Amino acid sequence: MQNHYNLVYREEEREMIPLCLDQGVGCIPWSPLARGLLAGNRERGGQRLTLRAKTDAYGETLYAHDEADFAVVDAVRTVATRRDLPPAQIALAWLLGKPGVTAPIVGATQLRHLEDAIAAAGVRLTEDEVRTLEAPYRPHPVLGHG
């Protein structure tokens, strides 16, 4: 199943992922980096740091609506800093460690995007790191299916 799933949007954990696990269906999540938010392309206060962030109107409908989204970004940065790894690798490693996830659908416009995606496959997060990453999450309305 191609589902909307990442550290900022985890609503699929409620019903769809358990159903897929029960039925033996693999998941290939789209927007694994929350359209760049988890990689650091947007900041609190509205700063847009990349061309994509500056021109991505659809992304504005999905992410960075409130403090909870940025609290998740802060958690990713915390773990990334401790590991001396890019935030994208941490966010992708978390996703790859989730039950039922076969592979994320990654979009790449630069070589480093591919390098981070490949490297993330070798990153194993500790239980403490996973707790740090997941703790700030707050439920969202269903998004990205309209």
Summary of the structure (lengths in Angstrom):
residues: 146
radius of gyration: 14.3
end to end distance: 16.4
largest distance: 42.8
contacts: 432
relative contact order: 0.19
helix: 50%
strand: 4%
